[in-house]
Amino acid sequence: MNAERLLEDYSWYLRMERQLSPHTVSAYRSDVEIFLADTPADPKSVTSDDVTAWLSSRSDGVSGRSQARELSALKSFFDYLVLEGERPDNPCDAVYAPKLGRYLPDVLSEEEVSAIIESVDTRSWQGKRDRAILELLYGCGLRVSEACALLLPDIFSGEGFVRVTGKGNKERLVPMGECAAEALADYLPQRPTPAGADDGRLFLNRFGKALSRISVFKMVRKQALAAGVTKEISPHTFRHSFATHLIENGADLRVVQEMLGHESILTTELYTHIDRSTWQKSVLEHHPRK
């Protein structure tokens, strides 16, 4: 089998049939490409022992979470081969995934969030843009990719909502607070002239092109340093902090699930890492036999 052609077809399958994000497609393809380069066996004849041996050879210096992702990539790849009739079975079915503990990223306190947002110098249009981005990341719990993909028609300032296109191109409406609305109102008149064909992208760079995820990562870390926050943070930290603070302040978990765009309530519970005492207090306060 031609490896390059196979990888192209597999990538197409992930994009078009599985409708995975470009980031996930790239990561899965990279994992499979490394596996094929390291494994002499033809993909049609790869065994579970081959998969286990490859994962074991990469165990040094590779986290359990990374190994779990690699196994997930291989499982989807061999599922594709089975679907195409190239194999009768998936060799990954007999391979155990590494056990993972909860991944609990740093959470910012409400004071730290305020300090980072307030650290932005809004005397320039870039500063107004950055302030608006931070307010949306935290105030609406957006993923960085969702913030970068926002279009002008997605902002319903009068109604106080943002229309977000999340994973799998699923849309959801998220309430927008006063701070986010004010920051956007401050930025929009200063939004630069778009370069070339305007797709209506909300956040632009100095060249008038769509702002990249990398630029937002760099901005977040720069403002954290400016605010004296030494935690290891990323744009996703604001989303996690948003969910955590909502729960701590009494928001219903189902409401948070809808705002975050999670399909499963279990994902939301893990995401907000609610401790047992919080759940216990909530249950006992509302239990009919309290």
Secondary structure, DSSP 8 states (H G I E B T S, - for coil): --HHHHHHHHHHIIIIIS---HHHHHHHHHHHHHHHHH--S-GGG--HHHHHHHHHHT-TT--HHHHHHHHHHHHHHHHHHHHTTS-SS-GGGGS--------------HHHHHHHHHTS-TTSHHHHHHHHHHHHHHHS---HHHHHH-BGGGEETTTTEEEEE-GGG-EEEEE--HHHHHHHHHHGGG-----SS---BSSB-TTSSB--HHHHHHHHHHHHHHTT--S---HHHHHHHHHHHHHHTT--HHHHHHHHT-S-HHHHHHHTT--HHHHHHHHHHH-TT-
